[in-house]
Each structure stands twice: as structure tokens, then as C-alpha cells.
Amino acid sequence: MLSLVIPIYKNEDNLPRLFAELETLAGRLLDELEAVFVVDGSPDRCLRILQDRLPHWSIRSRLLELSRNFGSFAAITAGLAHAGGEYMAVCAADLQEPPELILDFHSVLCAGETDIVLGCRTGRADPWWSRWLSHAFWHVYGRIVRDMPPGGVDAFACTAQVRDRLVEMRESDTNLIALLLWLGFRRRFVGYRRRPRLEGRSAWTLGRKMRYAVNSVFNFTDLPVRVLLFVGVSGTAFAVAAGATVFVMWALGRIPVLGYAPLMLAMMLFGGLTALGLGIVGQYLWLSLQNVRRRPAFIVRGAWTYRGHLATSDRNSS
């Protein structure tokens, strides 16, 4: 069985087409399909629509309701933890990843030659500036932090063994894809072209993207601290050399006493570097504090399992 995990947040307009696409996918899949919907504190009617539709749906499904919005990675982790298939796959509810990609994932996993399959974007129907920024960030990230395709990864599939190791990770504010790559195992990339969004508006705002980028860097490398250390050592060496030169030249009467402007510029430079250093160190301290607290990445308010027209519900928290 293939368990397909789908995080749901402000996707009310997408649900009718999502149901139709999943029914088509289930008909083309050689094995049984299990759809795992995770409502991540969505403020619209997504939960009610799913509760009304799933008991009468022909496809085996699970429905999880999180107590609030924890973020897409936490929702995916919750879905993976509750999925019951031998293989797991993840896709977005906005259907920008084509359903054919899930078929490719399943066929690759069934061949038994890999443990993780990652969807690598070969193109995307987004504005040019969004494509350029995404490509630039992931290109730099792949070179200096962790091996990553230039276009980034949104969808993936894995075996139950990889899922078990992944959900054991209790890191806060992490990048699930980078964590998946950190695990190792045998992996393979499958290319696809990202489709345009047809319904609704994306909840993936600029602020969420910036937070995602910062967490992706600070959780997997000490590069910012090493760069700051290099800048600090270089600045100190330059300041000592420049100070010694100025003192000698002043003692020989070659130059007058420096004026106000150079002094203020030097103070602003090193003041800015000090503030930057405090911000970088503070970010690492904050992530350390989040992990030391060991708060759960998500809280499940309700969970339901549907098999055809029979349904059981379990209102336990986890």
C-alpha cells in the first residue's frame, strides 16, 4: 500500500479537484492507495468538508486534525507518523505537483533499488523573479550547506524504514527535506515540471519563505559563525595594522590627527559587525533552546480512519 500524505491549510477551493485527481490516481496505481489528510489548523471549512466527504469515499483514507497551525513540515511529519503503507509519498493539496509524479515515485520504490525518491523541479509556472530567487538560493545552499537540487524539492516518497527514522527526529524549526538527505539511504531524483496554481491563493508568504530559508541554513551548518569569525579576525588584523601605521606616521609628523568622519565610519562598521554577530549567535541559541525544551512538533486534536463506508474515530491527543 502507498500512503499519500497531504497537508491541508487554506485549501477549501482546491478540495473538489483534489478528490477527482486522487480518484484517477487510485485507478492507475497498481497497489492500494491510502490518502492521509492533515488539517494544519486551517481557518476555512477544509475540516468540515473532509469529514463530510471521506466516510462515503471509495478510497481508504485517514484524517488528522492538528490543534493549531504548526507549519507544513510538522503536518507532514504527523501524517507520516500515522500512515500505514509500506511506501510513503508527500504532495501538496494545491496540485502543483502532477499526480503522475506519485506514480513515478511508486514505480521507483517498488523496483527495490532505492529508499528515497525526491521530486526535482525542472521547471515551474511561477513569476520570473520567484524562479530566479528560488534557483539562486538552492544553488548556493547545495554548494555550501547540503547537497540539494538547484530547483529545490517539494515532493518526495520513501519506504516505511526511512519514515520510521525520520519521525524519530525531534528537531524544532527544521527543514524536512534537508533532514531526509542527512539520513542517507539510497536515493534517486525524478524530474518534473511544477504546474500553475488554479484555485485559491498560496499561504506560502514571503515571511514564511524567509523563515524557511533561515532555518534551512542554521539547522544544518555552522557556516554563519565561521564567516563571522573570519570577518572578525580579518577586521581585527586590519585595525591593528592600520592603527600601527597611523601611529608611526603621526609620530614622524607625516600626517595630521585623523578627523571626525573616519572615526565615525569605523565605529559604525564595527558596531554593525557586532550586532550581526549577536544576531547570528542568538539564532543558534534560540534553536538550541527550542530543542532543549523538547516540545512536540505537533499536537493531534482528532484522528479518523475511513475504509469505504465504515469509519472509526479516535479523539486522542499525541
Secondary structure, DSSP 8 states (H G I E B T S, - for coil): -EEEEEEESS-TTTHHHHHHHHHHHHHH-SS-EEEEEEE-S-SSSHHHHHHHHGGG-SSEEEEEEESS---HHHHHHHHHHH--SSEEEE--TT--S-HHHHHHHHHHHHTTS-SEEEEEEEEE-S-HHHHHHHHHHHHHHHHHTS---TT-EEEEEEEHHHHHHHHH---SS--HHHHHHHH-S-EEEEEEEE----SS--S--HHHHHHHHHHHHHTT--HHHHHHHHHHHHHHHHHHHHHHHHHHHHHTTSS----HHHHHHHHHHHHHHHHHHHHHHHHHHHHHHHHHHT--S--EEEEEEEETTEEEEE----
